[in-house]
Every structure is written in C-alpha cells, then in structure tokens.
Amino acid sequence: MHLMNNTLKELSASPNSTSSRVTRVGRWLGIVLFLIVWFLPTPAGLSPAGQRLLATTLLMGTYWLTSAIPIYVTSLIPLSLFPILGILSAKEVAASYISHTVFLYFGGFVIALGIERWGLHRRIALRILTSVGSSPQRVVLGFMLATGFLSMWISNTATTLLMLPIALSLTTSLREVSGDQEQNHSYFETALLLGIAYSASIGGMLTLVGTPTNVAFVEIFQRNFPEAPEISMGAWITAFLPLGLIFFLIVWWKLCRSIERTTPVGKHFFRERLSALGPASQGEKWMLAVFGVTAALWMFRSDLDFGLGFVIPGWKHLAARWLVSGLSMGQGDHPIDIMQAAGFLNDSTVAMTMCILMFLIPVTTGSRESKHKVPLMDWETLNKMPWGILLLFGGGFALADAFTSTGLSNWIGFAASELLGTQPTWVIVAGVCFVLTFMTEFTTNVATVSALLPVLAALSLNLGIDPRLIMIPATLSTSCAFMLPIATPPNAIVFGSGRIRTQDMAKHGIVLNLIGVVLITVVTFTWALPRLGIDVNGPKPSWAVPLSEVHE
C-alpha cells in the first residue's frame, strides 16, 4: 500500500515528475491563454460568463497537461476563480465537490483497502494463476485474468502494483534458465508486462467503480439530466462485460503471437507462493464475504435485462416495499410510495453500508498465545485513501456544471452539430471514440471526461439523439489509451520497471487503440444499447432537455 501511495504521488504529476522546462512553460502558457481568450471579443451566441469559463478551462487544461502544478491542486482552481469571475457562486462550486457518486468511489476504495490490508488480493491472484496451465501463453492469460478481475473492483493502479512484483519475480527466475532462448524470453516478458497494464485498463471499464472516468460519467450525466433513468452497476456490467471479454482475448492474442511454447514455466512457481501464504486468515475470510456480498448487491440492485425476455428483478423493489410498509406509518396523508422509496437506494448506499460494517466486524489476529481482536477495517488503513482523486472528481464536476450553466457546452455542441448533422449516428460515435482514445494518450482521462462530456451531451441534444449514445462510448474510450507510457497509470507503472521499450508499447498500443474504437462502436450498437434501455432509432427521450430548461 505504501508503494501504491508513492506511485500515485508520482503520477499526480508533481514538478519532479516532468521536466522543469515543460513545467515552467506550462505555468506561463496557461496564464497567457487565459488572458487572450478572456479579452477577445465575445463570439456570437456565447455569454460573457461562458467566455470566461472557456478561458479558465484552457488554463486548467494547460496545467493538467503540463503538470505546471500538481493535478489535484489544479482541480481546486474552480473554488477560487469561478466565484471571482462570476461563473458560479461559491456555494454552487463547493457543492460540486461532494455527491453520492463520490461516496460510491469512496466506499469502493475502502473495500479495496480492506482487501489489500488482509492480503486477499494476493490469494485471489495466485489462485487464478495456478489454474490456467503452464505454457507461456497460459501464464500471460492467467496474469491478465487476475489483473482484469481485480481491477473491476479495486483501483487499476493498485492492481498493477500488486501484479507487477509477481511478474518480475517470475521473469527474473526464467531469465536465469533461459539460455539460448533469450529472444523468446524477451517476447514473453514484454507480453506479460504489457498484458498486466492493458488488462488493468480493460477490467476497470467494466464496473462503475473500476476506473474514475466511469464514476465521473455517472455524476456528470445525472447532473445534466436529473430526470433520466439511473444507470446501475448491474446494468453497466451486463452491457459491457462482452466488450471486455472480446477485447481481453484480442489483446492476449496480439501480445502472445511471437511467443514460442518452449519457455520453461511451471505451475509450481505459483503453487509455492500460494503455499507460502498459509491457510486463509479470519480477516481474509471476512473480507472475502464482504467483497462477495457487496459485488452481489451492486450487481442485482436494479433489474438485469439479458434480452429475449430474460429479466432478473432487482432487490431494490423488495427493499422499497419494506420501506413503504415501515416508513409510511404515521405519515398521514403523505405516505411514501414504492417508486419514491426505491429512489432512496443506490450503489453508494451499498458501498457506504458495507464500509461501516467493516468497522464493526471483529477479527481475531495474533498467535495462539497472544490472540486479540481488531476491526476488519481501521482508520489508520482508511487514511491511506488517495484523497487527491476526490479533489480531482470535484474539480471535474465543477467544470462540468459550469459548462452547462453558462451555456458554453450548448454553444460548442451547436457548432459541432452543424458539422456532423448529416453524418450517420454510428459515424459520429466512432469519430468521438477515436478522438477521445488518442487525446487520452496525452491528457488526464478524468480531466478529459469532465471537460468534454457536457459538450457531447449538448451535441447529442442538437442532433436529436439519446445523450447516452455518445457519452458512454466516449467515457469507455478514455480507458483505451495503450500507446504511450504517460497515457494511463498502469502503462506508466509497467514502463517504470525498465523491462518495456517505448517502441514495443507504441507498436502494440496503436493497433489496440484502433481496435478499441471499432469494438466500442460495434458492441455499443449491437449489444449494450438494449441492455441500457437506449433506442438508437427512436426519438430523443423526454428527459433529454438542457438543464436550464429543467430549472425553468
């Protein structure tokens, strides 16, 4: 965990993590762009507040891109400049920094910290690795399966940091016995390390807590369209698990094509490490139970529609009936109805409930002579939370709120719709995926999502289509930057091992970037849309109206 926090600090782009020259240039460039845009004549159709917001966005974007100051500090700029420039009031800006979506991520990360505290993640990873076989291709597959599964539920950064030492230990052992198979070992090592990085990103796409960009999408969507139906954890997994599995297999095949089957790899390597862990502790067993219950409650909270009339009812309806019968007593003429009660519960309710329970569950630790009880989770462990990411969320949400309230997103969306209005919907979606995928190679994906999703929401309204049809593929695309070490934390971590060449990552990554654009577009239109209740050929939903009209 200490290693994870250190890496997060390095990846937060402190001045030491980039060249001092780029940092200095970025500081002044951001200010210059801010002043130029502010003092230019206001474009037709854009409000003065929208122009000042555009200037502030360029300032923040430049600082995020060049790491002029740490990215988490850049996220605090709205708290200062938005009230001063008359973009949003201090009260409105501050409210953007906390929401149920933030608490969903918070609760999910606390569970992840508990898994790491008791070492359950190592046992899960080694169990998977001992089950896949001993050929080099199967070993790569095992590492990718373990990484992808863990990154669905815990930070893809933490998952990569967990799997990397195991992989390096294996490759070091193999290097000692590879002899004249050195070239084949190099292919194997490259495939193994890149497989870990890429599967961490793919796994994170598949749940709402797997990557911060998914969390950001949910919050921005709900803020822009408060009357829209909720997107639950179960619906998201049902819609995009096929995408992850297909992409996963393509990445595995792409990376393993050059590996011969002669690399000496045996299951004993993983069995020995699993045996060294000893029997599962009480803490591991409790943590596995908490993890399993949380995942199940997330998965089955809302109805799951698998198509062909096969629907699994969500438990929130049963809970709503209980709430109605219990809470309506004494309500007089204002009883609570079932729909209202169902709206009381969401995925953050599950996350925070399980988080609190972890502090109440006692666990026996220590030797037979000196046993003592400790809670499954304590504050010291929880305090290892990367709090800066919550600030990054807040800054992104504040930016998204301001884009909507000032009309800047509508202004940009209208201009874009004038250019794209004659194109088929699938072409627009594919184009957005392409732009977002390659933009994320150079920018912070949460910042990119926060700045562009309001624009894409406005674009969809002007084109008369469901906003989710563009916003969701765009969000997924920001997790599919595989080409450069700076694109994602998993890429940076495996590159930092010194075992991966930039040209190898770029060679595999550019192909996978393009495959990702095609896959996201195809799976969205052929499988995901019905699972999410989106009709691509139908009229724009009744709830899809600008937020300003909702307030009116």
C-alpha positions in Angstrom: 0.0 0.0 0.0 2.9 2.3 0.8 4.3 1.6 -2.7 0.8 2.4 -4.2 0.6 5.7 -2.5 4.1 6.7 -3.6 3.3 5.8 -7.2 0.1 7.8 -7.0 2.0 10.8 -5.8 4.5 10.4 -8.7 1.6 10.0 -11.2 -0.1 13.1 -9.8 2.4 14.9 -11.8 4.4 16.8 -9.3 7.0 19.1 -10.7 9.6 16.4 -10.2 7.8 14.0 -12.4 8.1 16.1 -15.6 10.9 18.3 -17.0 11.3 21.6 -15.2 11.3 23.3 -18.5 7.8 22.0 -19.5 6.6 22.9 -16.1 7.8 26.5 -16.3 6.4 26.9 -19.9 3.1 25.4 -18.8 2.7 27.9 -15.9 3.1 30.9 -18.2 1.3 29.4 -21.2 -1.8 28.7 -19.2 -1.9 32.3 -18.0 -1.3 33.7 -21.5 -4.1 31.6 -23.0 -6.4 32.5 -20.1 -5.9 36.3 -20.8 -6.1 36.0 -24.5 -9.4 34.2 -24.5 -10.8 36.5 -21.8 -10.1 39.7 -23.6 -11.1 38.6 -27.1 -14.4 39.9 -28.4 -17.2 37.6 -27.2 -18.3 35.2 -30.0 -21.9 35.4 -31.2 -24.2 33.2 -29.2 -21.8 32.8 -26.2 -22.4 34.6 -22.9 -19.6 36.6 -21.3 -19.6 34.1 -18.4 -19.2 31.3 -21.0 -16.2 33.1 -22.5 -14.6 33.5 -19.0 -15.3 29.8 -18.4 -13.6 28.9 -21.7 -10.5 30.9 -20.6 -10.5 29.1 -17.2 -10.8 25.8 -18.9 -7.8 26.5 -21.1 -5.9 27.5 -18.0 -6.8 24.3 -16.2 -6.3 22.1 -19.3 -2.8 23.5 -19.8 -1.9 23.0 -16.2 -3.2 19.4 -16.3 -1.4 18.6 -19.5 2.0 20.2 -18.5 1.8 19.5 -14.7 2.5 23.1 -14.1 1.2 22.4 -10.6 0.1 19.0 -9.2 -3.1 17.9 -11.0 -5.0 17.7 -7.7 -4.2 21.4 -6.9 -5.3 22.3 -10.4 -8.6 20.8 -9.5 -9.1 23.4 -6.8 -9.0 26.3 -9.3 -12.8 26.4 -9.7 -13.2 27.1 -6.0 -11.2 30.3 -6.5 -11.8 31.6 -10.0 -15.4 30.6 -10.6 -16.8 32.9 -7.9 -14.3 35.7 -8.7 -15.2 35.6 -12.4 -18.9 35.3 -11.9 -19.2 31.9 -13.4 -20.7 30.1 -10.4 -21.3 31.1 -6.8 -19.0 29.8 -4.1 -21.9 27.8 -2.7 -22.6 26.2 -6.1 -19.0 25.4 -6.8 -18.4 23.8 -3.3 -21.5 21.6 -3.8 -19.9 20.1 -6.9 -17.1 18.6 -4.8 -19.3 16.1 -2.9 -22.1 13.8 -4.1 -23.3 10.3 -3.8 -21.1 9.4 -6.8 -18.0 10.5 -4.8 -19.2 8.3 -1.9 -19.6 5.4 -4.3 -16.0 5.6 -5.2 -15.0 6.3 -1.6 -16.8 3.2 -0.3 -15.4 1.1 -3.1 -11.9 2.2 -2.3 -12.4 1.4 1.4 -13.3 -2.2 0.4 -10.3 -2.3 -1.8 -8.1 -1.1 1.1 -9.6 -3.9 3.2 -8.8 -6.5 0.6 -5.2 -5.2 0.5 -4.9 -5.0 4.3 -5.7 -8.7 4.8 -3.8 -9.9 1.7 -6.8 -11.3 0.0 -5.8 -9.9 -3.4 -2.6 -12.0 -3.4 -4.5 -15.2 -2.7 -7.1 -14.4 -5.4 -4.4 -13.6 -8.0 -2.3 -16.8 -7.2 -5.4 -19.0 -7.2 -6.2 -17.8 -10.8 -2.6 -18.2 -11.9 -2.4 -21.8 -10.6 -5.5 -22.7 -12.6 -4.6 -21.7 -16.1 -1.8 -24.1 -17.1 2.0 -23.9 -17.6 2.6 -22.8 -21.2 3.8 -19.2 -21.7 0.6 -18.2 -23.4 -1.4 -19.5 -20.5 0.8 -17.8 -17.9 0.2 -14.5 -19.7 -3.5 -15.3 -19.8 -3.5 -16.1 -16.1 -1.9 -12.8 -15.2 -4.3 -10.9 -17.4 -7.3 -12.7 -15.9 -6.2 -12.0 -12.4 -5.4 -8.4 -13.2 -8.6 -7.8 -15.1 -10.8 -9.3 -12.4 -9.2 -7.4 -9.6 -9.3 -4.1 -11.5 -13.0 -4.4 -11.9 -13.3 -3.8 -8.1 -10.2 -2.1 -6.9 -8.1 0.7 -8.4 -6.3 -0.4 -11.7 -3.3 1.4 -10.3 -3.3 -0.7 -7.2 -3.9 -3.9 -9.2 -1.0 -3.2 -11.5 1.2 -2.6 -8.5 0.1 -5.9 -7.0 0.7 -8.0 -10.1 4.0 -6.4 -11.3 6.3 -7.7 -8.5 4.9 -11.3 -9.1 5.5 -10.9 -12.8 9.0 -9.5 -12.3 9.9 -12.3 -9.9 8.8 -14.9 -12.5 10.6 -13.3 -15.4 13.8 -12.9 -13.4 13.7 -16.6 -12.5 13.1 -17.5 -16.1 15.9 -15.3 -17.3 18.4 -17.3 -15.2 17.4 -20.6 -17.0 16.5 -19.3 -20.5 20.0 -19.9 -22.0 19.8 -19.6 -25.8 16.1 -18.7 -25.6 16.9 -15.2 -24.6 14.9 -13.6 -27.5 11.9 -15.8 -26.8 12.1 -14.8 -23.1 12.1 -11.1 -24.1 8.9 -11.7 -26.1 7.4 -13.4 -23.1 8.4 -10.7 -20.7 7.0 -7.9 -23.0 3.7 -9.8 -23.5 3.4 -10.4 -19.7 4.1 -6.9 -18.6 2.0 -5.2 -21.3 -0.7 -7.7 -20.6 -0.9 -6.6 -17.0 -1.1 -3.0 -17.9 -3.7 -3.4 -20.7 -5.9 -5.8 -18.8 -5.9 -3.4 -15.8 -7.4 -0.7 -18.0 -9.9 -3.1 -19.7 -11.1 -4.5 -16.4 -11.6 -1.0 -15.0 -14.0 -0.3 -17.8 -16.4 -3.0 -16.8 -17.8 -1.6 -13.5 -18.7 1.8 -12.3 -16.0 1.8 -9.6 -13.3 0.2 -11.7 -12.0 3.5 -13.0 -12.5 7.1 -12.1 -13.8 8.0 -15.6 -16.8 5.8 -15.2 -17.6 7.5 -11.8 -17.2 10.9 -13.4 -19.6 9.9 -16.3 -22.3 8.8 -13.9 -22.2 12.1 -11.9 -22.0 14.4 -15.0 -24.8 12.6 -16.7 -27.1 12.8 -13.7 -26.2 16.5 -13.1 -27.0 17.3 -16.8 -30.2 15.1 -17.0 -31.6 14.8 -13.5 -34.8 13.2 -14.8 -33.0 10.5 -16.7 -33.3 6.8 -15.6 -30.4 5.8 -13.3 -27.6 3.6 -14.6 -26.9 0.9 -12.1 -23.8 -1.2 -11.5 -25.6 -4.4 -12.7 -26.9 -2.8 -15.9 -23.4 -1.5 -16.7 -21.7 -4.8 -16.2 -24.4 -6.6 -18.2 -24.0 -4.1 -21.0 -20.2 -4.1 -21.3 -18.9 -7.4 -20.0 -19.0 -8.9 -23.6 -16.9 -5.9 -24.7 -14.3 -6.6 -22.0 -14.1 -10.3 -22.8 -13.7 -9.8 -26.5 -11.1 -7.0 -26.1 -9.3 -9.1 -23.5 -8.9 -12.1 -25.8 -7.8 -9.8 -28.7 -5.1 -8.2 -26.5 -4.0 -11.7 -25.3 -3.7 -13.0 -28.9 -1.9 -9.8 -30.1 0.7 -10.0 -27.4 1.3 -13.7 -27.5 1.7 -14.2 -31.2 5.6 -14.1 -31.1 6.0 -16.3 -28.0 7.2 -19.9 -28.6 6.0 -22.7 -26.4 9.5 -23.5 -25.1 9.8 -21.0 -22.3 10.2 -23.1 -19.1 7.2 -22.0 -17.0 5.6 -24.3 -14.4 2.6 -24.1 -12.1 5.0 -24.9 -9.2 6.2 -21.2 -9.3 2.7 -20.0 -8.3 1.9 -23.0 -6.1 4.9 -22.4 -4.0 3.9 -18.7 -3.5 0.4 -19.7 -2.7 1.6 -22.3 -0.2 3.8 -19.7 1.4 0.7 -17.7 2.2 -0.5 -20.4 4.5 -4.2 -21.0 5.4 -6.6 -18.1 4.9 -6.8 -15.9 8.0 -10.1 -15.0 9.6 -9.6 -11.5 8.2 -9.3 -12.8 4.7 -12.4 -14.9 5.1 -14.4 -12.0 6.4 -13.0 -9.7 3.7 -14.0 -12.2 1.0 -17.5 -12.3 2.4 -17.8 -8.5 2.5 -16.4 -8.3 -1.1 -18.8 -11.0 -2.4 -21.9 -9.5 -0.7 -21.0 -6.0 -1.9 -20.5 -7.2 -5.5 -23.8 -9.2 -5.4 -25.7 -6.2 -4.0 -24.2 -3.9 -6.7 -24.9 -6.4 -9.4 -28.5 -7.2 -8.6 -29.8 -3.9 -7.1 -31.7 -3.0 -10.3 -33.4 -5.2 -12.9 -31.0 -7.0 -15.2 -32.2 -7.3 -18.8 -30.3 -10.0 -20.7 -32.6 -9.8 -23.7 -35.1 -12.3 -25.2 -37.4 -11.6 -22.3 -35.0 -12.8 -19.6 -35.0 -10.3 -16.8 -33.7 -10.7 -13.2 -35.7 -8.4 -10.9 -33.6 -6.1 -8.7 -33.7 -6.3 -4.9 -34.4 -2.6 -4.6 -38.0 -3.2 -5.3 -38.3 -5.7 -2.4 -36.4 -3.2 -0.2 -38.8 -0.4 -1.4 -41.8 -2.4 -0.3 -40.3 -2.9 3.1 -39.5 0.8 3.4 -43.1 1.7 2.4 -44.6 -0.5 5.0 -42.2 0.6 7.7 -41.8 4.3 6.9 -45.3 5.2 5.8 -46.6 4.6 9.3 -47.6 7.9 10.8 -47.2 9.8 7.6 -50.9 10.7 7.5 -52.0 12.0 4.1 -48.4 11.9 2.7 -47.4 8.2 2.6 -44.2 7.2 0.9 -44.9 5.3 -2.4 -42.8 2.4 -3.7 -41.1 4.4 -6.5 -40.1 7.1 -4.1 -38.7 4.5 -1.7 -36.8 2.8 -4.5 -35.2 6.1 -5.3 -33.8 6.3 -1.7 -31.3 3.5 -2.5 -28.4 3.4 -5.0 -25.0 1.9 -5.3 -23.4 4.4 -2.9 -25.8 3.2 -0.2 -24.4 -0.3 -0.6 -20.8 0.9 -0.6 -21.2 3.0 2.5 -23.2 0.4 4.4 -20.6 -2.2 3.8 -17.8 0.3 4.6 -19.4 1.0 8.0 -20.0 -2.7 8.7 -16.2 -3.3 8.2 -15.5 -1.2 11.2 -18.0 -3.3 13.3 -16.8 -6.8 12.3 -14.3 -8.2 14.9 -11.4 -10.2 13.6 -9.1 -12.4 15.7 -5.4 -12.0 15.0 -2.1 -12.9 16.6 -0.6 -16.2 17.7 -2.4 -18.8 19.9 -0.7 -17.3 23.0 -1.4 -13.7 22.2 -4.7 -13.5 20.4 -6.5 -10.2 20.2 -9.4 -8.8 18.3 -9.3 -5.9 15.8 -11.9 -4.5 13.5 -11.9 -5.6 9.9 -11.1 -2.0 8.9 -9.5 0.7 11.0 -9.0 4.4 10.5 -5.2 4.1 10.0 -5.8 1.9 7.0 -8.6 4.0 5.6 -6.5 7.1 5.9 -4.3 5.6 3.1 -7.1 6.6 0.8 -5.7 8.7 -2.2 -7.7 11.7 -1.1 -6.5 13.7 -4.1 -8.6 11.8 -6.5 -11.7 13.0 -4.7 -10.5 16.6 -5.4 -9.9 15.7 -9.0 -13.5 14.5 -9.2 -14.7 17.7 -7.6 -12.8 19.9 -9.9 -14.1 17.9 -12.9 -17.7 18.1 -11.7 -17.4 21.8 -11.0 -16.1 22.3 -14.6 -19.0 20.2 -16.0 -21.6 22.2 -14.0 -20.2 25.5 -15.2 -20.2 24.3 -18.9 -23.9 23.7 -18.6 -24.9 26.7 -16.5 -23.0 29.3 -18.7 -24.2 27.7 -22.0 -20.7 27.0 -23.2 -21.4 23.3 -23.8 -24.5 24.2 -25.8 -22.5 26.8 -27.9 -19.8 24.2 -28.7 -22.3 21.5 -29.2 -24.3 23.6 -31.7 -21.2 24.4 -33.6 -20.2 20.7 -33.7 -23.7 19.6 -34.7 -23.6 22.0 -37.7 -20.5 20.0 -38.9 -21.8 16.5 -38.0 -25.5 16.8 -38.6 -25.5 15.0 -41.9 -23.4 12.0 -40.7 -24.9 8.6 -39.6 -25.0 8.1 -35.8 -22.5 5.3 -35.9 -20.0 7.5 -37.7 -20.4 10.2 -35.1 -19.9 7.7 -32.3 -16.9 6.2 -33.9 -15.4 9.6 -34.5 -15.9 10.6 -30.9 -14.3 7.3 -29.7 -11.3 7.9 -32.0 -10.7 11.5 -30.8 -11.1 10.6 -27.1 -8.9 7.5 -27.3 -5.9 9.3 -28.8 -6.5 12.5 -26.8 -6.2 10.5 -23.6 -2.7 9.4 -24.7 -1.6 12.9 -23.7 -4.1 14.1 -21.1 -5.5 13.1 -17.8 -8.5 10.9 -18.6 -10.7 12.3 -15.7 -10.0 15.8 -16.8 -10.8 14.9 -20.4 -14.1 13.3 -19.5 -15.0 16.2 -17.2 -14.4 18.8 -19.8 -15.9 17.1 -22.9 -18.9 15.1 -21.6 -21.0 18.3 -21.2 -20.1 19.3 -24.7 -21.1 15.8 -26.0 -24.3 16.0 -24.1 -25.2 19.3 -25.8 -24.1 17.8 -29.2 -26.5 14.9 -28.7 -29.4 17.2 -27.9 -28.7 19.3 -31.0 -28.6 16.1 -33.1 -31.8 14.8 -31.5 -30.4 11.5 -30.2 -30.1 10.0 -26.7 -27.2 11.6 -24.9 -26.0 8.2 -23.5 -25.4 7.0 -27.1 -22.4 9.4 -27.3 -21.4 10.0 -23.7 -21.0 6.3 -22.7 -18.7 5.2 -25.7 -16.7 8.4 -25.1 -16.2 7.5 -21.5 -15.1 4.0 -22.3 -12.7 5.3 -24.9 -10.7 7.2 -22.3 -9.7 3.8 -20.8 -8.4 2.5 -24.1 -5.1 4.5 -24.4 -2.5 1.8 -24.8 0.2 3.5 -26.8 2.3 5.8 -24.6 3.7 5.3 -21.0 2.1 8.6 -19.9 -1.4 7.6 -21.1 -2.5 5.7 -18.0 -1.1 4.8 -14.6 -0.9 1.1 -15.5 1.1 2.0 -18.6 3.4 4.2 -16.5 3.9 1.6 -13.8 5.0 -1.3 -16.1 7.2 1.1 -18.1 8.8 2.1 -14.9 10.0 -1.4 -14.4 12.7 -0.8 -17.0 11.7 -4.0 -18.9 9.5 -2.4 -21.5 10.7 -0.4 -24.5 8.7 2.6 -25.7 8.6 1.3 -29.2 7.2 -2.0 -28.1 4.4 -0.3 -26.2 3.7 2.0 -29.1 3.8 -0.8 -31.7 1.2 -2.9 -29.8 -0.7 0.1 -28.4 -1.5 1.9 -31.6 -3.1 -1.2 -33.1 -5.1 -1.8 -29.9 -6.2 1.8 -29.8 -7.8 1.4 -33.2 -9.3 -2.0 -32.3 -10.8 -0.3 -29.3 -12.5 2.3 -31.4 -14.1 -0.3 -33.6 -15.0 -2.7 -30.7 -16.6 0.0 -28.6 -18.7 1.3 -31.5 -19.8 -2.2 -32.6 -20.6 -3.6 -29.1 -22.4 -0.4 -28.2 -24.8 -0.7 -31.2 -25.2 -4.5 -31.2 -25.4 -5.4 -27.5 -25.1 -2.6 -25.0 -27.9 -0.3 -26.1 -30.8 -2.7 -25.4 -29.3 -3.6 -22.0 -29.3 0.1 -21.1 -32.8 0.8 -22.5 -31.5 3.0 -25.3 -33.4 3.1 -28.7 -31.0 4.3 -31.4 -33.8 4.7 -33.9 -36.3 6.2 -31.5 -36.9 9.9 -30.8 -34.9 11.8 -28.3 -36.0 10.8 -24.7 -38.4 13.2 -23.0 -35.9 13.7 -20.2 -33.1 14.7 -22.6 -33.6 18.5 -22.3 -31.0 21.1 -21.3 -30.6 21.6 -17.6 -31.6 25.2 -17.9 -35.0 24.2 -19.2 -35.4 21.7 -16.3 -34.9 24.6 -13.9 -37.4 26.7 -15.8 
